[in-house]
Amino acid sequence: MSNSLFRKKSLTNILQDANEGVSDSHGSQGLSKVLGVRDLTLMGIAAVIGAGIFSTIGQAAYDGGPGVIFLFLITAVTCGFTALCYAEFASRVPVAGSAYTYSYVTFGELTAWIIGWALILEYSIGNIVVAISWSSYFNNVLQGMNIHLPAWMITDFKTAQHAYDAAVAAGQTTEGLAWTTAPMLGNWHVVVNVPAFIIVILITILAYIGIKESKRSANFMVGLKIVILLAVIAIGVFISIPVTGRRSPRMAFPAS
């Protein structure tokens, strides 16, 4: 039993299966090579911009101030070393599977199984963060159009419950909270972040349709986000910056 848990798959067998297009699990055809260098680069940019800037930078800058830039620099160095590690994986075990396949060859089946589930958990948490952030932006757009969704439709279950418990503990009113306004299904409070749930379902359907369609949509969204960021930077140049003890300039640069 212990030998089977730590058994390793030889690099020769993995390369042979990859060349034959055979999957370990059910003998079907393997993954097609659809993504190129440009697609992978844009996918990396999408991960940084989507989860790193639109989702977390606002709160991080509010809490950390200018020190956030040093956090970005440290993270960039860390990502560089991570990229070198994955380049090593790809050169030594040049097949699909990421850290799962590499650990299968070097450490054995049990370690690969643990890392595989860790990767699933990592991607799940990352997707949830982005989906919740998108839901918040979407709700702000609706409010700008004078459309107000109930609180229980834009809040997740745990957040609503913790907010209610914190209000009760502090002796504050619970009127209008998601937990108190949510409809009941028996003894269960129906609290669901509907926009986040919908966007996850739509992305899942897109990924199920095919990698080519996912690639095109992802590349388009990356281009759109880059244009938006450049527009924000260009507009931000001309926004007044208050200076303590001095009169705030009307523009960051003198008019020509």
TISE-214897 format. One record per residue (C-alpha): residue in three letters; x, y, z. Coordinates in Angstrom, 2 decimals, m for minus. Last residue first. Layout:
(pt Ala, (X, Y, Z));
...
***
This chain:
(pt Ser, (1.46, 74.98, m22.98));
(pt Ala, (m0.33, 74.37, m19.72));
(pt Pro, (1.91, 73.69, m16.79));
(pt Phe, (2.03, 70.08, m15.63));
(pt Ala, (0.14, 68.46, m12.74));
(pt Met, (m2.73, 70.80, m13.35));
(pt Arg, (m4.66, 73.26, m11.23));
(pt Pro, (m1.82, 73.46, m8.77));
(pt Ser, (m2.68, 73.22, m5.10));
(pt Arg, (m1.55, 76.28, m3.18));
(pt Arg, (1.14, 75.36, m0.76));
(pt Gly, (1.34, 74.48, 2.91));
(pt Thr, (0.50, 70.83, 2.33));
(pt Val, (0.30, 69.95, m1.38));
(pt Pro, (m3.03, 68.90, m2.90));
(pt Ile, (m2.69, 67.06, m6.25));
(pt Ser, (m4.86, 68.45, m9.04));
(pt Ile, (m5.81, 65.99, m11.77));
(pt Phe, (m4.16, 66.47, m15.18));
(pt Val, (m1.87, 63.44, m15.04));
(pt Gly, (m4.77, 61.34, m13.78));
(pt Ile, (m6.49, 61.56, m17.16));
(pt Ala, (m3.55, 59.89, m18.93));
(pt Ile, (m3.18, 57.30, m16.17));
(pt Val, (m6.90, 56.47, m16.24));
(pt Ala, (m6.83, 56.20, m20.05));
(pt Leu, (m3.79, 53.92, m19.91));
(pt Leu, (m5.58, 51.71, m17.39));
(pt Ile, (m8.72, 51.56, m19.55));
(pt Val, (m6.71, 50.68, m22.68));
(pt Ile, (m4.92, 47.92, m20.76));
(pt Lys, (m8.26, 46.59, m19.53));
(pt Leu, (m9.68, 46.47, m23.06));
(pt Gly, (m6.64, 44.64, m24.42));
(pt Val, (m6.84, 42.11, m21.60));
(pt Met, (m10.57, 41.64, m22.25));
(pt Phe, (m9.97, 40.94, m25.93));
(pt Asn, (m7.21, 38.43, m25.17));
(pt Ala, (m9.45, 36.65, m22.68));
(pt Ser, (m12.36, 36.48, m25.14));
(pt Arg, (m10.17, 35.07, m27.88));
(pt Lys, (m8.49, 32.54, m25.62));
(pt Ser, (m11.76, 31.35, m24.10));
(pt Glu, (m13.16, 30.79, m27.59));
(pt Lys, (m10.05, 28.81, m28.55));
(pt Ile, (m10.09, 26.88, m25.27));
(pt Gly, (m13.52, 25.48, m25.91));
(pt Ile, (m17.21, 25.49, m25.04));
(pt Tyr, (m16.50, 24.37, m21.47));
(pt Ala, (m14.38, 27.46, m20.75));
(pt Leu, (m17.22, 29.68, m21.95));
(pt Ile, (m19.76, 27.78, m19.85));
(pt Thr, (m17.52, 28.16, m16.80));
(pt Ile, (m17.11, 31.88, m17.50));
(pt Leu, (m20.90, 32.27, m17.62));
(pt Ile, (m21.41, 30.27, m14.42));
(pt Val, (m18.76, 32.30, m12.56));
(pt Ile, (m20.35, 35.54, m13.81));
(pt Ile, (m23.78, 34.41, m12.57));
(pt Phe, (m22.56, 33.45, m9.09));
(pt Ala, (m20.80, 36.79, m8.65));
(pt Pro, (m23.93, 38.65, m9.76));
(pt Val, (m26.13, 36.57, m7.39));
(pt Asn, (m24.12, 36.93, m4.20));
(pt Val, (m26.42, 34.60, m2.29));
(pt Val, (m28.15, 34.92, 1.10));
(pt Val, (m31.22, 32.71, 1.60));
(pt His, (m31.34, 32.41, 5.39));
(pt Trp, (m32.11, 28.83, 6.40));
(pt Asn, (m34.63, 27.91, 9.09));
(pt Gly, (m37.24, 26.91, 6.51));
(pt Leu, (m36.18, 28.75, 3.41));
(pt Met, (m36.18, 32.30, 4.72));
(pt Pro, (m35.95, 35.48, 2.67));
(pt Ala, (m33.02, 37.80, 3.44));
(pt Thr, (m33.81, 41.14, 5.10));
(pt Thr, (m32.28, 40.30, 8.49));
(pt Trp, (m29.08, 38.72, 7.21));
(pt Ala, (m28.57, 41.25, 4.43));
(pt Leu, (m28.66, 44.13, 6.89));
(pt Gly, (m31.41, 46.73, 6.52));
(pt Glu, (m32.26, 46.89, 10.19));
(pt Thr, (m29.61, 45.26, 12.37));
(pt Thr, (m29.28, 48.23, 14.72));
(pt Gln, (m26.14, 48.46, 16.78));
(pt Gly, (m25.54, 46.88, 20.18));
(pt Ala, (m21.92, 46.09, 19.34));
(pt Ala, (m22.46, 42.35, 19.70));
(pt Val, (m25.65, 42.52, 17.63));
(pt Ala, (m23.91, 44.49, 14.87));
(pt Ala, (m20.96, 42.09, 14.85));
(pt Asp, (m23.29, 39.06, 14.66));
(pt Tyr, (m25.18, 40.60, 11.72));
(pt Ala, (m22.01, 41.48, 9.85));
(pt His, (m20.64, 37.97, 10.48));
(pt Gln, (m23.81, 36.38, 9.08));
(pt Ala, (m23.85, 38.57, 5.97));
(pt Thr, (m20.16, 37.92, 5.31));
(pt Lys, (m20.66, 34.17, 5.76));
(pt Phe, (m23.60, 33.96, 3.34));
(pt Asp, (m22.21, 36.06, 0.49));
(pt Thr, (m23.58, 39.51, m0.22));
(pt Ile, (m25.08, 41.02, m3.38));
(pt Met, (m28.52, 39.36, m3.37));
(pt Trp, (m29.04, 39.61, 0.42));
(pt Ala, (m28.54, 43.38, 0.23));
(pt Pro, (m31.46, 43.83, m2.13));
(pt Leu, (m30.51, 45.18, m5.57));
(pt His, (m30.76, 48.92, m6.19));
(pt Ile, (m31.20, 50.23, m9.72));
(pt Asn, (m30.78, 54.00, m9.93));
(pt Met, (m28.54, 53.70, m13.03));
(pt Gly, (m25.54, 54.69, m10.89));
(pt Gln, (m26.72, 52.02, m8.45));
(pt Leu, (m26.53, 49.47, m11.26));
(pt Val, (m22.96, 50.50, m12.06));
(pt Asn, (m22.01, 50.20, m8.38));
(pt Asn, (m23.56, 46.72, m8.31));
(pt Phe, (m21.43, 45.68, m11.28));
(pt Tyr, (m18.29, 46.94, m9.55));
(pt Ser, (m19.13, 44.94, m6.42));
(pt Ser, (m20.00, 41.84, m8.44));
(pt Trp, (m16.68, 42.11, m10.28));
(pt Ser, (m14.88, 42.13, m6.93));
(pt Ile, (m16.85, 39.09, m5.79));
(pt Ala, (m15.98, 37.26, m9.01));
(pt Val, (m12.29, 38.20, m8.75));
(pt Val, (m12.06, 36.93, m5.17));
(pt Ile, (m13.99, 33.74, m6.03));
(pt Asn, (m11.72, 33.02, m8.99));
(pt Gly, (m8.62, 33.28, m6.80));
(pt Ile, (m10.14, 31.01, m4.14));
(pt Ser, (m11.04, 28.37, m6.73));
(pt Tyr, (m7.67, 28.62, m8.48));
(pt Glu, (m5.79, 28.02, m5.24));
(pt Leu, (m8.12, 25.21, m4.10));
(pt Ile, (m7.66, 23.39, m7.43));
(pt Leu, (m3.90, 23.89, m7.18));
(pt Ala, (m3.89, 22.47, m3.63));
(pt Trp, (m5.90, 19.48, m4.88));
(pt Gly, (m3.24, 18.73, m7.47));
(pt Ile, (m0.44, 19.34, m4.96));
(pt Ile, (m1.91, 16.71, m2.62));
(pt Trp, (m2.36, 14.17, m5.43));
(pt Ala, (1.17, 14.83, m6.71));
(pt Thr, (2.58, 14.23, m3.23));
(pt Leu, (0.68, 10.94, m2.98));
(pt Glu, (1.68, 9.82, m6.48));
(pt Gly, (5.43, 10.21, m6.21));
(pt Phe, (8.16, 12.72, m5.43));
(pt Thr, (10.04, 13.42, m8.67));
(pt Val, (7.82, 12.25, m11.54));
(pt Tyr, (4.45, 12.89, m9.89));
(pt Ser, (5.82, 16.18, m8.48));
(pt Tyr, (6.55, 17.40, m12.02));
(pt Thr, (3.14, 16.26, m13.27));
(pt Tyr, (1.29, 18.14, m10.52));
(pt Ala, (3.54, 21.21, m10.73));
(pt Ser, (2.29, 21.95, m14.25));
(pt Gly, (0.32, 19.20, m15.96));
(pt Ala, (0.99, 19.51, m19.67));
(pt Val, (4.23, 18.00, m20.97));
(pt Pro, (7.89, 19.08, m21.16));
(pt Val, (9.10, 17.50, m17.88));
(pt Arg, (12.65, 18.84, m17.43));
(pt Ser, (12.27, 22.00, m19.50));
(pt Ala, (8.72, 22.75, m18.38));
(pt Phe, (9.46, 22.26, m14.71));
(pt Glu, (12.56, 24.48, m14.95));
(pt Ala, (10.49, 27.16, m16.65));
(pt Tyr, (8.01, 26.76, m13.80));
(pt Cys, (10.76, 27.49, m11.29));
(pt Leu, (12.03, 30.45, m13.32));
(pt Ala, (8.50, 31.89, m13.40));
(pt Thr, (8.30, 31.54, m9.62));
(pt Phe, (11.59, 33.42, m9.28));
(pt Gly, (10.15, 36.26, m11.37));
(pt Cys, (6.89, 36.19, m9.45));
(pt Thr, (8.84, 36.72, m6.24));
(pt Val, (10.70, 39.69, m7.75));
(pt Ala, (7.39, 41.20, m8.89));
(pt Thr, (5.85, 40.61, m5.46));
(pt Ile, (8.70, 42.50, m3.82));
(pt Leu, (8.21, 45.40, m6.24));
(pt Phe, (4.42, 45.38, m5.75));
(pt Leu, (4.88, 45.43, m1.97));
(pt Phe, (7.25, 48.36, m2.38));
(pt Ile, (4.51, 50.22, m4.30));
(pt Val, (2.06, 49.48, m1.48));
(pt Gly, (4.18, 51.59, 0.87));
(pt Pro, (2.55, 54.68, m0.64));
(pt Gly, (m0.55, 54.10, 1.49));
(pt Gly, (m0.97, 50.77, 3.23));
(pt Asp, (m4.63, 50.72, 4.26));
(pt Tyr, (m6.13, 52.80, 1.43));
(pt Ala, (m3.60, 51.50, m1.11));
(pt Ala, (m4.45, 47.90, m0.21));
(pt Gln, (m8.18, 48.60, m0.32));
(pt Gly, (m7.94, 50.04, m3.81));
(pt Ile, (m5.30, 47.59, m5.08));
(pt Thr, (m7.36, 44.47, m4.34));
(pt Ser, (m9.75, 43.59, m7.16));
(pt Phe, (m8.96, 45.91, m10.08));
(pt Ile, (m5.20, 45.75, m9.56));
(pt Gly, (m4.01, 42.30, m8.51));
(pt Ala, (m6.89, 40.03, m9.47));
(pt Gly, (m7.65, 41.39, m12.91));
(pt Ile, (m4.46, 43.23, m13.80));
(pt Val, (m2.04, 40.55, m12.63));
(pt Ala, (m4.05, 37.55, m13.88));
(pt Ala, (m4.82, 39.27, m17.18));
(pt Ile, (m1.14, 40.07, m17.71));
(pt Gly, (m0.33, 36.38, m17.23));
(pt Met, (m3.02, 35.40, m19.74));
(pt Leu, (m1.69, 38.01, m22.16));
(pt Thr, (1.73, 36.38, m21.98));
(pt Leu, (0.24, 32.92, m22.45));
(pt Asp, (m1.70, 34.08, m25.50));
(pt Arg, (1.34, 35.81, m27.01));
(pt Val, (3.52, 32.73, m26.51));
(pt Gly, (0.94, 30.47, m28.10));
(pt Leu, (m2.10, 28.70, m26.71));
(pt Val, (m3.75, 26.01, m28.84));
(pt Lys, (m1.60, 22.94, m28.24));
(pt Ser, (m4.32, 20.30, m28.03));
(pt Leu, (m4.79, 18.49, m24.73));
(pt Gly, (m4.82, 14.72, m24.69));
(pt Gln, (m7.09, 12.29, m26.49));
(pt Ser, (m9.00, 9.86, m24.34));
(pt Gly, (m7.59, 6.94, m22.36));
(pt His, (m9.71, 7.54, m19.28));
(pt Ser, (m7.48, 8.81, m16.50));
(pt Asp, (m3.92, 8.77, m17.76));
(pt Ser, (m4.66, 10.67, m20.97));
(pt Val, (m3.31, 9.50, m24.31));
(pt Gly, (m2.07, 11.85, m27.03));
(pt Glu, (0.51, 9.35, m28.30));
(pt Asn, (3.32, 11.88, m27.88));
(pt Ala, (2.08, 12.82, m24.42));
(pt Asp, (1.80, 9.17, m23.37));
(pt Gln, (5.39, 8.55, m24.52));
(pt Leu, (6.63, 11.65, m22.73));
(pt Ile, (4.99, 10.50, m19.50));
(pt Asn, (6.30, 6.96, m19.89));
(pt Thr, (9.89, 8.14, m20.43));
(pt Leu, (9.69, 10.58, m17.53));
(pt Ser, (8.94, 7.71, m15.23));
(pt Lys, (5.85, 7.73, m13.09));
(pt Lys, (6.55, 7.49, m9.40));
(pt Arg, (5.10, 5.25, m6.74));
(pt Phe, (4.72, 6.84, m3.34));
(pt Leu, (1.15, 5.79, m2.61));
(pt Ser, (1.63, 2.43, m4.35));
(pt Asn, (4.67, 1.62, m2.19));
(pt Ser, (2.77, 2.44, 0.96));
(pt Met, (0.00, 0.00, 0.00));
***
